[in-house]
Amino acid sequence: MPNIKLTSYGAAEEVTGSCHLLNVDGYRILIDCGLFQGGHENYLKNWEDLLFDPKNIDVVILTHAHLDHCGRLPKLYQKGYKGKVHATGPTIKLTQIVLEDNLQIMTEKAEKQKIAPLYSSADLMKLNISWLKSDYYQEVDLGNGISFKFHNAGHILGAAIVELKTPDKTIVFSGDIGGHHMPLVKDIDYIETADYVICESTYGDRIHEDLTDRNKKLLDAVKRVTLNNSTLLITIFAIERTQDILKVLNDYYESHLDFNVPVYLDSPMAAEATKIYQEELSYLNQEAQDTLQRDKDIFRFPHLKITNSSRDSKKINSTPPPKIIMAGSGMVEGGRMLHHFGRYLSDKRNHVLFMGYQVPGTLGSKVLGGDFDFDYYGRKVPVRAGVDQIDGFSAHADQNALLDWLEHFKNPQKILLVHGDAKVLPIFSQKIKEKLGHDSQVIELNTPISL
């Protein structure tokens, strides 16, 4: 019987920094190596020494392209890792643009903090020549009696659940999983057999809005800009949520040709990600495939304007209201939305929509939390604009969808919970015990668990 130990070095009793090391008789498999996000203190954790030696890692498996899962991959190479990284094709494409964008942002932040950049373009290049593409359901032999295969996580384009087999155990890593009936990607795969399931818990304490309700809430805000002659700011996560929002807006603008409020997609990364969605049709659900195959671009509609250069971004300010601005970052910790906040938040006619979870300590969380004046390059900006949040566009499963996915496992020995706020994890753990009767445990940081 092999000796198997699991140790989490991130996303343990917190949401971000996903990083889990599985040691099977000395063969070391790292699942994800993501960025810590949140307040300033949490962000600086990315510069701390890794709690393991990358030189000793045998292989890395990446579940998907969100920054809190892939953001520290180049740091592995900086610290001596020389192996490969397995991921699906879309995940590889998306991760490359995500990390290129993040390199610029983190370099700028490092200069302000007077610290060394987290990684260099050379480290990123080492990663980019080390990818190994694996499709869903393709069995990958890692040697030593160990293999894995990817399953569809129903989360973002190319996102994967990892089913890993050792000589006598099956261990499943959820990565991030999506809800039911996602607008673009296929529904999540259910797996029946596993000894251990490492499951994300981001929304383990709540239920998302119904898709109809979330779309109505978005469109009500869109229509309100004409009544108030105002500006609507929509904070976006470049991957999946942006494409979902564009699809809803596309359907509305196509059926209301008299509605001519301009929509600015002020995010070069989101525009690049959208192109990848169009390239990877087979990963989309049937409705999205059929629509795109009929030569209808569901990501480009009348009055949508994509701004790539900073000059184009600044020109948005000269356009009178009403107007809609979609920009990142999703938690306003950087990106072009920060500048739009500085310009538009002091006007009570304007409105902000946060499109998903705001990690405590981020600017998005502070603005969402109530009265707040933020420092915009030395100028205090009072928040007078209306502020709202729509969780229904989250690509994460809510409590019901998480329980539904876990319910399909037949008699797992234990459910191990990661990727959740410290207050959420015990709530979800108790729900698993009550609703499913499975043994459940919250993983603690840097604490090995024998499997």
C-alpha positions, 0 to 999 in steps of 0.5 A, a space after each residue: 500500500 503506497 504512502 499518500 499524503 496531501 498538503 495544501 499550501 494555498 486556498 486552505 481556510 481562504 479563497 485564493 492561492 490554490 496550491 495542493 501537493 500530493 505525495 505518493 511514495 515520494 512522487 510529488 504532484 502539484 495541483 495548481 499554483 495560484 496567486 493570493 488575492 485580497 487585501 495588501 497583506 494577503 497580496 504580499 504573501 505571493 512574495 514569501 518563500 514557497 513552503 515546499 521546494 519546487 526542485 522536488 516536484 515531479 509534475 504539475 497539473 493545472 485545473 484552469 486559467 483563473 489567476 488564483 489557480 495559475 498565478 504563481 506557476 512562473 515562480 515555480 520555474 524561477 525557483 528551480 522547477 524544470 518539469 511539465 505542466 498538464 492542462 487542457 488546450 483552452 486552459 493553456 491559451 487562456 493562462 498565457 494571456 492571463 499571466 502576460 497581463 498579470 506580469 505587467 500589473 505585478 511589475 508595476 506594483 512591485 516597483 511601487 512597493 520597492 520589491 523585486 518582481 514576483 517573476 520575469 518574462 524569462 520565467 514565463 517563457 520557461 512555463 510557456 515551453 513546458 505545457 502538455 495538452 490533455 483533452 477531457 477523458 484522456 488518460 495520462 500515465 505519469 508512471 509509478 502506477 499513477 495516472 490522471 484524466 481531466 473531466 469537464 468542470 462546467 466552470 470556465 472554458 477548458 476548466 477541469 476536474 482532476 481524477 487521479 488514480 494511484 495503485 489503490 486509491 482514486 483521488 478527485 480534485 474539483 478545481 473550481 466547478 460551475 453551476 447548472 445550465 451555464 450559458 456557454 460551457 457544457 454542464 459539469 461531469 459527475 463522477 461516481 467513484 472516489 476514495 477522497 474528494 478535494 472540493 472547492 467551497 467558495 459559495 458553500 454558504 449561499 444560493 445564487 440568483 436564478 438565471 432569469 433573475 440575474 439577467 433581469 437585474 443586469 438589464 434593469 441596470 442597463 435600462 436605468 442609464 437612459 432614465 438617469 442619463 448616467 454611466 453604468 460601471 460593470 466590473 468584470 472578470 476577463 474569463 467566462 463572466 465577461 462572455 456571459 454578460 456579453 451574451 445577455 447584452 447581445 440578446 437584448 440589443 439584437 431584440 431592441 434595435 432602438 436601444 443605442 446606449 454604447 457599451 465599452 468593453 475596456 479590457 484588452 485581456 477580455 477581448 483576447 479571451 473572447 477570441 479563444 472562446 470563438 476558437 474552441 467551439 467544441 468546449 461550448 454547450 450545444 446552443 452556443 456552438 449552434 449560434 456561432 456556427 450560424 456565423 452569428 457572433 454572440 460576443 459582438 453586437 450593435 453599439 459594442 465598442 472594444 477599446 484596446 489601447 490606453 488612448 482609446 480607453 481615455 476617449 471613453 471619458 469624452 463620450 457623454 452619458 448615457 453609457 456602459 463601461 465594462 472593465 477589469 479587474 473584477 475586484 478593482 485591485 488594478 486594471 482600467 476600472 480603477 481609473 473609471 472609479 476615480 472619475 465616475 464614483 463621486 456622481 450619485 446618478 451613476 451606478 456600479 455592478 460588481 459581478 461576483 464575489 469580492 475577496 475581503 480587503 479588496 477595493 471592490 469589497 470596501 466599496 460594496 461594504 458601504 460608505 467609503 472614500 478611496 485614495 485615487 493617486 493621492 485624491 480622495 474620491 467619495 463613493 456616491 454612486 449606487 452600488 450593487 452586486 450580482 452573484 448569479 454571473 459567478 462561474 462558481 457552483 453555489 451550495 445546492 450545485 456543490 451538494 448535487 455534485 458531491 451527492 453523485 459520489 458513492 461512499 467516499 471515505 472523506 470530503 476535504 474542503 478547500 478554497 473557501 472563506 474561513 467562515 464559510 467552510 464549517 457551514 458547508 462541512 456541516 451541510 455535507 454531513 447533514 445532507 449527504 452523510 459523508 465524512 467532511 474535513 476542512 483542510 488546514 494550511 501546511 498540514 499534511 493529511 494521510 490518505 
